[in-house]
């Protein structure tokens, strides 16, 4: 089954297409031929604004995990030779502090249909039975429906299109580096993963997942070369918005300090 034929996704794509067409027509008198590309940028901003609660949940989850990190480290040090006790004490700590090790994962899954619909808008040749006019529009002389890799493989790449794509990929990579430096918490020393106590579930190990996710923005820079130009613009705006959003949310929620804003008595959050 084509996922884009799934009723909820198809409905979201139709909605996104309607909004994009409206924005493009609205901007045409001002932006001319670049109205469709600018509409893509504005649509992305609208989508990211709608998903601000998701970002809030993820920042809160990260802040909570950082807040209890010293207590977890102390438990691991104290009970490292008693895995059953360590498992029980760890679960008790999570329950006491009302923190879930899986917090922040569900919000990511919740936004998947929206992101899938927006991406589908940039790759489907037809939408609701009609040709997808977005794919015939251009920006900087680059068709919004053409990827950098496809242009290279067909020999249709120009100096301008190459420069634009490379600049987009470079900006995404730079933003990714800033994101890793400013937003990723320090990795705690590797601890042996304790065996679960009898009758108790195994605590999920999120260390490897966190490491993989920290490199995802760099993968986005590579992906930008393979997706249609409109999708590359979407990725550029998304990663830039995400960085700014997280910095603002962390400041507002008091999560700027290394331990999530609750690490010391009266410690002042970093201004970095």
Residue frames relative to the residue before (quaternion, step in Angstrom):
aa qw qx qy qz dx dy dz
X 1.0000 0.0000 0.0000 0.0000 0.00 0.00 0.00
X 0.4168 -0.6815 0.5423 0.2603 3.56 -0.99 0.87
X 0.4555 -0.7187 0.4538 0.2648 3.56 -0.59 1.17
X 0.6595 0.5221 -0.3093 0.4437 3.57 1.12 -0.64
X 0.6102 0.5095 -0.3586 0.4893 3.57 1.31 -0.01
X 0.4564 0.6626 -0.4502 0.3872 3.57 1.31 -0.08
X 0.5792 -0.6728 0.3327 0.3181 3.57 -0.60 1.22
X 0.6968 0.4592 -0.3149 0.4522 3.67 0.70 -0.90
X 0.6614 0.4967 -0.3084 0.4698 3.59 0.98 -0.84
X 0.6426 0.5190 -0.3200 0.4639 3.58 0.96 -0.87
X 0.6401 0.5233 -0.3252 0.4590 3.59 1.00 -0.79
X 0.6618 0.5043 -0.3042 0.4639 3.58 0.95 -0.89
X 0.6350 0.5230 -0.3279 0.4645 3.58 1.04 -0.79
X 0.6440 0.5157 -0.3174 0.4675 3.58 0.95 -0.85
X 0.6452 0.5151 -0.3150 0.4681 3.57 1.00 -0.85
X 0.6633 0.5003 -0.3061 0.4648 3.59 0.92 -0.94
X 0.6446 0.5239 -0.3205 0.4554 3.58 1.00 -0.81
X 0.6379 0.5252 -0.3228 0.4616 3.58 1.01 -0.81
X 0.6670 0.4937 -0.2974 0.4721 3.56 0.94 -0.93
X 0.6632 0.5159 -0.3085 0.4460 3.58 0.92 -0.93
X 0.6492 0.5144 -0.3160 0.4627 3.58 0.96 -0.85
X 0.6400 0.5244 -0.3167 0.4638 3.56 0.99 -0.86
X 0.6777 0.4901 -0.2940 0.4627 3.58 0.89 -0.95
X 0.6433 0.5302 -0.3203 0.4501 3.57 0.98 -0.86
X 0.6648 0.4850 -0.2999 0.4826 3.60 0.94 -0.89
X 0.6452 0.5337 -0.3183 0.4445 3.58 1.05 -0.79
X 0.7388 0.4262 -0.2156 0.4754 3.55 1.05 -0.85
X 0.4570 0.7310 -0.4242 0.2772 3.58 1.23 -0.38
X 0.6763 0.4889 -0.3306 0.4408 3.67 0.80 -0.82
X 0.7113 0.4384 -0.2505 0.4890 3.59 1.16 -0.57
X 0.7990 0.3215 -0.1348 0.4899 3.56 0.81 -1.09
X 0.3414 -0.7647 0.4908 0.2404 3.59 1.19 -0.26
X 0.8547 -0.0923 0.0917 0.5026 3.55 -0.89 -1.00
X 0.6626 0.5004 -0.3078 0.4645 3.58 1.21 -0.37
X 0.3741 0.7689 -0.4616 0.2362 3.60 1.29 0.06
X 0.6488 0.5229 -0.3276 0.4454 3.59 0.98 -0.80
X 0.6556 0.5016 -0.3113 0.4708 3.58 0.96 -0.85
X 0.6575 0.4931 -0.3055 0.4808 3.57 0.97 -0.85
X 0.6134 0.5409 -0.3404 0.4640 3.58 1.10 -0.68
X 0.6073 0.5448 -0.3465 0.4630 3.58 1.10 -0.72
X 0.6458 0.5186 -0.3118 0.4656 3.56 0.98 -0.89
X 0.6856 0.4774 -0.2889 0.4675 3.58 0.87 -0.93
X 0.6269 0.5286 -0.3379 0.4619 3.59 1.01 -0.75
X 0.6359 0.5250 -0.3246 0.4633 3.56 1.00 -0.82
X 0.6427 0.5167 -0.3183 0.4676 3.57 0.98 -0.85
X 0.6344 0.5265 -0.3294 0.4602 3.59 1.00 -0.82
X 0.6607 0.5064 -0.3044 0.4629 3.57 0.93 -0.94
X 0.6802 0.4822 -0.2987 0.4642 3.58 0.87 -0.92
X 0.6176 0.5337 -0.3505 0.4591 3.59 1.06 -0.65
X 0.6360 0.5231 -0.3219 0.4672 3.58 1.03 -0.80
X 0.7274 0.4390 -0.2294 0.4750 3.57 1.08 -0.77
X 0.3135 0.7669 -0.5077 0.2363 3.61 1.21 0.26
X 0.6275 0.5309 -0.3619 0.4398 3.68 0.92 -0.70
X 0.6043 0.5429 -0.3539 0.4635 3.58 1.14 -0.63
X 0.6534 0.5021 -0.3093 0.4747 3.57 0.96 -0.86
X 0.6172 0.5465 -0.3375 0.4545 3.57 1.03 -0.78
X 0.6635 0.5059 -0.3030 0.4604 3.60 0.92 -0.91
X 0.6706 0.5000 -0.3057 0.4547 3.58 0.96 -0.84
X 0.6468 0.5033 -0.3238 0.4727 3.59 0.98 -0.79
X 0.6435 0.5202 -0.3213 0.4605 3.58 0.98 -0.84
X 0.6484 0.5208 -0.3175 0.4556 3.58 0.97 -0.88
X 0.6644 0.4947 -0.2995 0.4734 3.58 0.95 -0.89
X 0.6475 0.5231 -0.3148 0.4560 3.56 0.98 -0.84
X 0.6473 0.5217 -0.3137 0.4586 3.58 0.99 -0.84
X 0.6669 0.4948 -0.3089 0.4637 3.57 0.94 -0.86
X 0.6471 0.5045 -0.3203 0.4734 3.59 1.03 -0.76
X 0.6276 0.5684 -0.3316 0.4161 3.56 1.05 -0.80
X 0.7655 0.3473 -0.1987 0.5039 3.60 0.93 -0.82
X 0.3806 0.7568 -0.4647 0.2579 3.60 1.29 -0.02
X 0.6619 0.4919 -0.3401 0.4520 3.68 0.84 -0.79
X 0.6503 0.5084 -0.3217 0.4638 3.59 1.01 -0.74
X 0.6314 0.5211 -0.3280 0.4714 3.58 1.06 -0.74
X 0.6451 0.5226 -0.3160 0.4592 3.55 1.00 -0.87
X 0.6458 0.5184 -0.3154 0.4634 3.58 1.02 -0.81
X 0.6439 0.5132 -0.3179 0.4701 3.58 1.00 -0.81
X 0.6581 0.5138 -0.3103 0.4546 3.57 0.97 -0.87
X 0.6574 0.5030 -0.3027 0.4725 3.56 1.07 -0.76
X 0.7031 0.4902 -0.2628 0.4432 3.55 0.96 -0.92
X 0.8150 0.2336 -0.0957 0.5216 3.57 0.95 -0.88
X 0.2544 0.8129 -0.4997 0.1576 3.61 1.14 0.48
X 0.7047 0.4180 -0.2643 0.5088 3.60 1.18 -0.46
X 0.7007 0.3719 -0.2538 0.5535 3.56 1.32 0.10
X 0.1620 -0.8528 0.4882 0.0900 3.59 0.41 1.22
X 0.6299 0.5362 -0.3482 0.4410 3.60 1.01 -0.74
X 0.6681 0.4847 -0.2940 0.4820 3.56 0.95 -0.90
X 0.6367 0.5367 -0.3250 0.4483 3.58 0.97 -0.87
X 0.6388 0.5272 -0.3215 0.4591 3.56 0.98 -0.87
X 0.6847 0.4877 -0.2855 0.4602 3.57 0.87 -0.95
X 0.6748 0.4957 -0.2963 0.4595 3.58 0.91 -0.95
X 0.6276 0.5420 -0.3348 0.4476 3.58 1.06 -0.75
X 0.6724 0.4840 -0.2928 0.4774 3.56 0.91 -0.90
X 0.6266 0.5321 -0.3321 0.4625 3.57 1.05 -0.74
X 0.6358 0.5283 -0.3255 0.4592 3.58 1.05 -0.79
X 0.6488 0.5118 -0.3181 0.4646 3.57 0.91 -0.91
X 0.6720 0.4911 -0.2982 0.4672 3.58 0.96 -0.89
X 0.6509 0.5269 -0.3144 0.4471 3.59 0.95 -0.87
X 0.7491 0.3866 -0.2026 0.4984 3.57 0.93 -0.95
X 0.3580 -0.7593 0.4694 0.2738 3.58 1.35 -0.07
X 0.4471 0.6460 -0.4680 0.4047 3.50 0.93 1.06
X 0.1999 -0.7698 0.5946 0.1179 3.55 -0.95 0.87
X 0.4651 -0.6833 0.4777 0.2976 3.63 -0.86 0.88
X 0.6894 0.4540 -0.2740 0.4935 3.56 1.23 -0.38
X 0.3928 0.7336 -0.4780 0.2811 3.59 1.27 0.01
X 0.7369 0.3767 -0.2931 0.4788 3.57 -0.95 0.85
X 0.6152 0.5507 -0.3523 0.4406 3.58 1.21 -0.40
X 0.6528 0.5298 -0.3177 0.4384 3.58 0.94 -0.87
X 0.6354 0.5166 -0.3566 0.4496 3.64 0.91 -0.72
X 0.6150 0.5389 -0.3523 0.4553 3.60 1.07 -0.69
X 0.6634 0.4936 -0.3002 0.4755 3.57 0.97 -0.88
X 0.6295 0.5649 -0.3333 0.4166 3.57 1.05 -0.77
X 0.7113 0.4483 -0.2700 0.4693 3.59 1.06 -0.68
X 0.4434 0.7317 -0.4346 0.2813 3.59 1.24 -0.26
X 0.6696 0.4914 -0.3381 0.4426 3.68 0.76 -0.84
X 0.6414 0.5241 -0.3298 0.4528 3.59 1.01 -0.79
X 0.6855 0.4781 -0.2871 0.4681 3.57 0.86 -0.97
X 0.6231 0.5383 -0.3341 0.4588 3.58 1.07 -0.75
X 0.6556 0.5139 -0.3096 0.4586 3.56 0.99 -0.84
X 0.6567 0.5045 -0.3121 0.4656 3.57 0.93 -0.87
X 0.6532 0.5019 -0.3176 0.4696 3.59 0.98 -0.82
X 0.6362 0.5432 -0.3265 0.4400 3.57 0.99 -0.86
X 0.5829 0.5935 -0.3572 0.4247 3.54 1.12 -0.66
X 0.7250 0.4507 -0.2325 0.4661 3.58 1.12 -0.67
X 0.7619 0.3823 -0.2063 0.4804 3.60 1.20 -0.23
X 0.6081 0.5774 -0.3617 0.4075 3.61 1.16 -0.43
X 0.4218 -0.7166 0.4900 0.2615 3.63 -0.82 0.92
X 0.7845 0.1398 -0.0952 0.5967 3.59 1.17 -0.53
X 0.1192 -0.7669 0.6271 0.0671 3.55 -1.17 0.63
X 0.8361 -0.0380 -0.0330 0.5462 3.54 -0.68 1.16
X 0.7266 -0.4615 0.2271 0.4555 3.56 1.04 0.87
X 0.6804 0.4464 -0.2874 0.5053 3.59 1.26 -0.10
X 0.6124 -0.5561 0.3995 0.3950 3.61 -1.12 0.57
X 0.4243 -0.6924 0.5273 0.2500 3.56 -1.06 0.81
X 0.2816 -0.8085 0.4966 0.1430 3.56 -0.07 1.32
X 0.5230 0.6478 -0.4134 0.3686 3.58 1.17 -0.49
X 0.6896 0.5105 -0.2848 0.4275 3.57 0.97 -0.86
X 0.6602 0.4841 -0.3194 0.4773 3.61 1.23 -0.15
X 0.5631 0.6027 -0.3816 0.4172 3.58 1.29 -0.16
X 0.2187 -0.7762 0.5790 0.1203 3.56 -1.24 0.46
X 0.0556 -0.7454 0.6610 0.0663 3.51 -1.40 0.29
X 0.8122 0.0436 -0.1035 0.5725 3.59 -0.76 1.06
X 0.6522 -0.5209 0.3040 0.4592 3.57 1.18 0.60
X 0.5895 0.5620 -0.3619 0.4535 3.60 1.29 0.15
X 0.4272 -0.6855 0.5167 0.2840 3.64 -0.77 0.94
X 0.4803 -0.6907 0.4561 0.2903 3.59 -0.81 0.94
X 0.6987 0.4669 -0.2758 0.4666 3.57 1.18 -0.47
X 0.6354 0.5363 -0.3270 0.4491 3.61 1.25 0.06
X 0.3260 -0.7435 0.5523 0.1898 3.57 -0.96 0.88
X 0.6369 -0.5289 0.4018 0.3914 3.55 -1.28 0.41
X 0.6573 0.5109 -0.3105 0.4587 3.57 0.93 -0.88
X 0.6511 0.5058 -0.3220 0.4654 3.60 0.97 -0.83
X 0.6372 0.5276 -0.3323 0.4529 3.59 0.98 -0.79
X 0.6511 0.5044 -0.3136 0.4725 3.57 1.03 -0.80
X 0.6875 0.5025 -0.2887 0.4376 3.58 0.88 -0.95
X 0.7283 0.4016 -0.2374 0.5019 3.58 1.11 -0.62
X 0.4826 -0.6943 0.4163 0.3345 3.57 1.29 -0.04
X 0.5285 0.6514 -0.4019 0.3671 3.59 1.23 0.30
X 0.4337 0.7038 -0.4621 0.3210 3.58 1.27 0.06
X 0.1829 -0.7671 0.6077 0.0936 3.55 -1.07 0.82
X 0.6789 -0.4663 0.3567 0.4409 3.55 -1.27 0.21
X 0.6593 0.5183 -0.3092 0.4484 3.57 0.94 -0.90
X 0.6838 0.4809 -0.2959 0.4621 3.59 0.84 -0.97
X 0.6322 0.5300 -0.3361 0.4544 3.59 1.02 -0.76
X 0.6597 0.5062 -0.3073 0.4627 3.58 0.92 -0.92
X 0.6618 0.5139 -0.3109 0.4487 3.60 0.89 -0.94
X 0.6778 0.4873 -0.2972 0.4635 3.59 0.86 -0.93
X 0.6617 0.5040 -0.3111 0.4598 3.58 0.93 -0.88
X 0.6330 0.5223 -0.3317 0.4652 3.59 1.00 -0.79
X 0.6440 0.5185 -0.3209 0.4621 3.60 0.94 -0.87
X 0.6738 0.4909 -0.2939 0.4676 3.58 0.89 -0.94
X 0.6492 0.5183 -0.3198 0.4557 3.58 1.01 -0.81
X 0.6494 0.5115 -0.3211 0.4620 3.58 0.95 -0.85
X 0.6350 0.5241 -0.3292 0.4623 3.58 0.96 -0.84
X 0.6641 0.5045 -0.3049 0.4598 3.59 0.96 -0.88
X 0.6501 0.5105 -0.3174 0.4648 3.59 0.98 -0.84
X 0.6440 0.5077 -0.3152 0.4776 3.57 0.96 -0.88
X 0.6265 0.5431 -0.3323 0.4497 3.57 1.03 -0.80
X 0.6558 0.5083 -0.3119 0.4629 3.57 0.97 -0.84
X 0.6395 0.5063 -0.3216 0.4810 3.58 0.98 -0.81
X 0.6341 0.5432 -0.3270 0.4426 3.57 1.00 -0.85
X 0.6746 0.4896 -0.2994 0.4642 3.58 0.90 -0.90
X 0.6942 0.4850 -0.2858 0.4486 3.60 0.93 -0.85
X 0.7722 0.3956 -0.1922 0.4585 3.54 0.89 -0.97
X 0.7935 0.3648 -0.1619 0.4594 3.56 1.01 -0.77
X 0.6567 0.5095 -0.3349 0.4439 3.60 1.05 -0.61
X 0.4103 -0.7121 0.5071 0.2598 3.61 -0.82 0.95
X 0.6096 -0.5402 0.4114 0.4091 3.61 -1.14 0.47
X 0.4402 -0.6928 0.5051 0.2667 3.56 -1.00 0.82
X 0.3778 -0.7368 0.5068 0.2398 3.59 -0.66 1.04
X 0.6524 -0.4990 0.3743 0.4304 3.59 -1.19 0.40
X 0.5273 -0.6496 0.4474 0.3160 3.56 -0.98 0.85
X 0.1177 -0.7893 0.6016 0.0351 3.52 -0.84 1.04
X 0.5546 -0.5888 0.4617 0.3640 3.52 -1.14 0.59
X 0.4112 -0.7158 0.5059 0.2503 3.56 -0.86 0.93
X 0.3534 -0.7736 0.4803 0.2145 3.61 -0.49 1.12
X 0.4892 -0.6206 0.5239 0.3178 3.51 -1.25 0.55
X 0.5204 -0.6522 0.4374 0.3354 3.59 -0.96 0.75
X 0.5043 -0.6262 0.4958 0.3283 3.54 -1.12 0.67
X 0.6534 -0.5199 0.3634 0.4132 3.59 -1.12 0.53
X 0.8318 0.1965 -0.1638 0.4926 3.55 -0.87 1.01
X 0.6781 0.4572 -0.2926 0.4954 3.59 1.27 0.01
X 0.4961 -0.6708 0.4563 0.3094 3.62 -0.98 0.75
X 0.5442 -0.6069 0.4733 0.3339 3.54 -1.23 0.55
X 0.4209 -0.6857 0.5298 0.2683 3.57 -0.90 0.91
X 0.4577 -0.6955 0.4706 0.2920 3.62 -0.81 0.90
X 0.3114 -0.7329 0.5768 0.1822 3.55 -1.05 0.85
X 0.1407 -0.8363 0.5288 0.0339 3.56 -0.34 1.29
X 0.4019 0.7527 -0.4576 0.2500 3.60 1.28 -0.07
X 0.7060 0.4525 -0.2722 0.4719 3.57 0.78 -1.03
X 0.6184 0.5434 -0.3435 0.4519 3.57 1.03 -0.77
X 0.6525 0.5218 -0.3073 0.4556 3.57 0.95 -0.93
X 0.6556 0.5150 -0.3155 0.4532 3.59 0.95 -0.86
X 0.6561 0.5045 -0.3127 0.4660 3.57 0.97 -0.88
X 0.6714 0.5081 -0.2999 0.4484 3.58 0.90 -0.94
X 0.6169 0.5683 -0.3533 0.4142 3.58 1.08 -0.66
X 0.7078 0.4322 -0.2621 0.4935 3.60 1.19 -0.47
X 0.4334 0.7300 -0.4447 0.2855 3.59 1.27 -0.13
X 0.6277 0.5337 -0.3710 0.4284 3.66 0.91 -0.70
X 0.6300 0.5169 -0.3440 0.4665 3.62 1.06 -0.67
X 0.6178 0.5264 -0.3395 0.4753 3.58 1.08 -0.69
X 0.5857 0.5847 -0.3614 0.4295 3.57 1.13 -0.66
X 0.6249 0.5404 -0.3376 0.4511 3.58 1.04 -0.75
X 0.6578 0.4861 -0.3021 0.4896 3.58 1.05 -0.75
X 0.6376 0.5407 -0.3212 0.4450 3.56 0.96 -0.92
X 0.6003 0.5970 -0.3529 0.3983 3.58 1.06 -0.76
X 0.6463 0.5194 -0.3252 0.4547 3.59 1.15 -0.49
X 0.7202 0.4598 -0.2361 0.4628 3.58 1.18 -0.53
X 0.6795 0.4753 -0.2916 0.4768 3.59 1.17 -0.42
X 0.6665 -0.4781 0.3631 0.4419 3.61 -1.21 0.31
X 0.6528 -0.5497 0.3544 0.3822 3.55 -1.14 0.68
X 0.6137 0.5448 -0.3522 0.4500 3.59 1.03 -0.74
X 0.6639 0.4910 -0.3027 0.4760 3.58 1.00 -0.81
X 0.6050 0.5441 -0.3550 0.4603 3.59 1.11 -0.64
X 0.6261 0.5170 -0.3261 0.4841 3.58 1.06 -0.77
X 0.6269 0.5379 -0.3217 0.4627 3.56 1.02 -0.84
X 0.6700 0.4963 -0.2983 0.4647 3.59 0.92 -0.91
X 0.6306 0.5438 -0.3281 0.4461 3.58 1.00 -0.84
X 0.6917 0.4601 -0.2773 0.4828 3.57 0.84 -0.98
X 0.6404 0.5543 -0.3258 0.4201 3.59 0.99 -0.83
X 0.7089 0.4458 -0.2835 0.4672 3.60 0.77 -0.98
X 0.6393 0.5179 -0.3301 0.4626 3.58 1.05 -0.72
X 0.6451 0.5115 -0.3120 0.4742 3.57 0.97 -0.88
X 0.6549 0.5388 -0.3169 0.4248 3.57 0.88 -0.99
X 0.6452 0.5141 -0.3250 0.4625 3.58 0.94 -0.86
X 0.6886 0.4757 -0.2889 0.4648 3.59 0.81 -0.96
X 0.6461 0.5321 -0.3171 0.4459 3.56 0.99 -0.87
X 0.6811 0.4900 -0.2969 0.4559 3.58 0.87 -0.93
X 0.6357 0.5236 -0.3376 0.4558 3.59 0.98 -0.78
X 0.6688 0.4908 -0.2969 0.4729 3.57 0.96 -0.88
X 0.6730 0.4993 -0.3016 0.4548 3.60 0.88 -0.95
X 0.6390 0.5221 -0.3313 0.4577 3.58 0.99 -0.81
X 0.6501 0.5020 -0.3177 0.4737 3.58 1.01 -0.80
X 0.6816 0.4942 -0.2897 0.4553 3.58 0.85 -0.98
X 0.7422 0.4054 -0.2149 0.4884 3.59 0.99 -0.88
X 0.4830 -0.6907 0.4254 0.3296 3.60 1.27 0.07
X 0.4752 0.6869 -0.4264 0.3472 3.57 1.11 0.67
X 0.3807 0.7612 -0.4597 0.2535 3.60 1.19 0.39
X 0.6430 0.5394 -0.3384 0.4254 3.58 1.06 -0.64
X 0.6850 -0.5147 0.3175 0.4063 3.61 -1.16 0.52
X 0.7623 0.3329 -0.1999 0.5178 3.59 1.06 -0.59
X 0.6806 -0.5476 0.2848 0.3947 3.53 1.09 0.71
X 0.6802 -0.5194 0.2982 0.4227 3.58 1.14 0.52
X 0.7326 0.3613 -0.2327 0.5278 3.62 1.24 -0.09
X 0.3889 0.7813 -0.4210 0.2471 3.52 1.20 0.49
X 0.8212 0.1049 -0.0358 0.5597 3.57 1.01 -0.56
X 0.5903 -0.5765 0.4256 0.3716 3.48 -1.22 0.47
X 0.8581 -0.0342 -0.0264 0.5116 3.52 -0.51 1.25
X 0.3168 0.7514 -0.5268 0.2398 3.62 1.14 0.42
X 0.3782 -0.7291 0.5299 0.2111 3.54 -1.01 0.87
X 0.4904 -0.6720 0.4605 0.3096 3.61 -0.78 0.96
X 0.5516 -0.6174 0.4518 0.3324 3.55 -1.15 0.71
X 0.3434 -0.7348 0.5467 0.2077 3.54 -1.15 0.59
X 0.3755 0.7466 -0.4801 0.2667 3.56 1.25 0.22
